[in-house]
Amino acid sequence: MKQTKTLSPAVQHFGDYLREWRQRRRMSQLDLALEAEISTRHLSFLETGRSQPSRDMVQLLAEKLDMPLRERNVMLASAGFAPVYSERSLDDPALQSMRGAIDLVLKGHEPYPALAVDRHWSLVATNEALHALVQGVDPALLKPPVNVLRLSVHPAGLARRIVNFSEWRDHLIARLHHQVNVTGDAVLSALIEELRAYPIPDAAKRMSHPKPHHADIVVPLQLMTEEGVLTFFSTTTVFGTPVDVTLSELAIEAFFPADAETADALRRVAEQRQAAAEA
């Protein structure tokens, strides 16, 4: 697969930064000028530095380029303006309601597994249902910050229990490529190369299981557990109208049972966990 170009953090000149993002979005100067309702001449002058943009113009162009909030702040700074979008830590009191909403969604998804991650796929929160699925992995992979993609495909992680390992790893890499195209994040680009370099574990090579009937609709995760092979599909939820950088980069990954056997097994595990807690 062709390596995706990433934005260089050394790019500071507004015109260079604007051109990089316009090309990343595969837009010509005419395309962007029409979207922003400005002349191509003015846009060309902005890219070459012959004209300096106003704050409103920077924000307009960033919006038309559908840039992430983090990169909009960088674009503003490159033009000499202060950032507009805040970037709070997750324990900031201002984000308390949003953290509460995440915990509520995770708890409400039980007995099915779910987790919340940040922009680099570092674990932010999880529900109890996920804990049972990660038992037996190398404790070093569970030391914060936990990268859930590394945990998934590392040979000492879940990889040896993923029945359709190659398919699942290719799916994760494809998702990362899309994220890099959208965000220009160099950390994610490096993570792609790391995941691609992991070998197929011998245990995964020996496992076989019938292909799910819905495999032509979604890419499933087939995981070998004490309850047998559990099959999941996943959905991703993000905040709808964030104006904080941190909040805009949070996502909830919720796993659903792809068949009745998986649903029954997860309910049994939840009941056993509840009984053990009450004993």
N, C-alpha and C positions, 0 to 999 in steps of 0.2 A: 504494500500500500504506500502511496506517495506521501512523504513527510509533509505535514502542514507547516507553512511559514508562520512564524510568531513575530509579534511586535517586539522590537528592541527597546528595553527600558531606557537606553541612552538617547532615544529620540526625544528632543525637547522643543525644537522649533515648531511652532503651531502649523505652519504650512506643510512640513514633512509629516507631522502626525496626522493631519487631515488627509493628506494624500494616501498614507498607509491605510487608513480606515476606509476611505472611498474605494480603494483597490480591493481591500478585504471583502467589501460588500459587492464587489464586481459591478460597480457603477461607473459610468463614464462621467466626465465633468458635466456633460449635457444632462445626463440622468439626474445627478444631484442638484444641479441648478434648477431644473424643472420642479423637483420635489420641494426645494426651498424657496421657489419663486424669486430667484435672483438671476442675474445674467451670468452666462458662462465666462464672460470677461472678468466680472468681479470675482467669481470663484477662482479663476486662474490667477488673478492678482493675489488672492489670499494664500494660495498654495505656494506661490513663488516669493512671498514676503513683500510684494510691492504695495499691498494694502494690509492694514491691521484691522482685525475684527473687533466689533463691540462685544460685550458680554452676551447680549441677546442673540447676536449672530452665532457665537460659539454654541450656545445652548440650542439654537434652531438646527444647526448643522448636525450636532450630536444626536438630536432627536430623530432627524431624518435618516441618519446612519444607524439608528437603533443600537446605540452604544450602551454597554452596561454602565451603571452609575459610577462605578470605580473609575472607568476610563473617561467618563465625562468630566470628573474632577481633574484628571490628568490633562485633558484637553484644555480646560479652563486655565490651569496653571501654566501650560505651555504658551498661552496667549497673554499671560501676565495678570490673571484674575485669581481671586481666592476661590477655593472649592465651595460648591453650593450644597453638596450632599454630605450629611454627617456620616461618621463611621464609628458607631458605639461598640463597646465590648458586649458580649452576650449577657453578662451579669449586670449591665447598666439598668438602673431602676426604670428608665424610660421604655425598656424592652420587656418589662415584667409581664405585661398582658400578652405579648406575642409569644414569650416563652411558655406562658400558661396555656395558650392555644395549642402550641406544639405538643406539650405533654398531654393535653386532653385528647388530641387526635391519636397520638400513639397509644394511650390507654384504651381509647374507644375501639381501636382496631383489634385488640386481643379477642380471641386466642390466636390471631394471626400475627406474624412478625412485622415490625415496622421500625424505621430509624430515621433520624434527621441528620443531615450532613451540611457542611459548609461548602464553599466554592472549590476547595481542593479535595473534597470527599473525606474530610476528617470528621469523625463521629462527634456529634453534638449531643444527641440523646437517643434512647432506645426504649422499647417496651420489654416486659418480662418474657414475652413469647420468643424473642430473638435469642435470649441468653442460652436456651437449651440447644439451639442450632450451632452455636460456636464452641461448644464444649470439645475439649481435646486438641485445640489448636495450640501452637507454641505460645506460651505466656508472653514472650517478647513482643509478639504482634498485637497484644492487647494492652500494652503500655501506652498511655496517652502521649501525644495525640495518635489515635487509632485511625489509620487510613483504611476505609472499608473495602476499597478496590484491591489494595495490597493484601488485606486479610482474606479476600475472596480467592485470589489466584496464586498466592505464594505457596510454594511446595509444602511449607510447614503450616499453612493455614487451612482453608476449606478445600483447596484444590484437590486433594486426594479423595475427597468425598463427593465431588461434583461429577455426576455421571456423564453429562454432556460438556466436559471441560472445554474442549477446543471451541465449540460453538458459543459457550457462555463468555469465554475470554474474548473472542472476536467481537461479540456484541458489546462488551464493555469498552473495548478499544474504539469501536465505531462511535459510541456515545462520546468518548473523550475527544475524538477528532472533531465532532460537531461542536463541542464546547470550546475547543481551541479556535475554531473558525469564528465563533460568536464573540469570544472574549479576548483572544490574542494572548492567553495566559501561558507563559513560558514554563511554569511549574507543572501544569497539566500536560504540556508537550513532553516534558521529561518523564512524566508518569507513564505516558504511552509507551515510550521506549523500554521502561522498566517492566511493564506488564508483558510486553511482547517478548522479552528475553527469558521469561520464566518457562522452564520445560514442562511438558506434560508429565505429571507424576505417574510412577509405575502403577500405583493403585488405581488411578483413573483409567489407565490403559486397559486394565483387566476387567473393569466394570462394563456391563452392558445392560441395556434396558430398552424395552420397546419404545419407539418414537411416539410421543404424545399425539393424539388425533388432531390437536389444535396447533401443531408445530408450524403449520403453514399460515397461521394468523399472528402469533406472537412468538418471541424467543423465550422458551421456558427455562427455569432453573430447576434441574433435577438433582436433588441432594440425598445421598445415602445417609440414613440415620438408624437408630436402634428400632424405630418404628417401620423401617423399610425405606423405599425410595419415595421421597416427598417431592411433588412437582408444583412449582409456583409460577405465576406471572406477576408482574409488578406495575404499579402506577406511581407517578411523580407529582407531588403537589408543591406549589410555591405560593408566596404571598402575592395577592393580586395587584396592590397599588403601593408598593414600597417607595419611600423617598429616603431611606437610610441604606447605606451601602451594605452593611452587615446583613440586614433583614432581606435585602434584595438577593443575596447570595445563598440563603438558606433554602433547603429543599427537604421534603419528607418522601421517603421511598417506602411504599407500603406493598407488602407481598400478600397475594391472595392464593388460596388453594386452587389448583387447576383441575382437580378431580375430586370425587367424593371420598376416595381413600385418604387423600391428604387432609381434607377437612376433618374427617373422623379422627385421624391420628393426632392432629393438633388439639382437638377438643379433649381427647384422652390425656394428653400431656398436661394440658391446663388443669384438668380435674385432679390429676396426680399431684401437681405442684400445689394446688389449693389444699388438698388433703394433708400434704406434708407440712404446710404452713400452720394448719390448725391443730396438728398432733402435739 
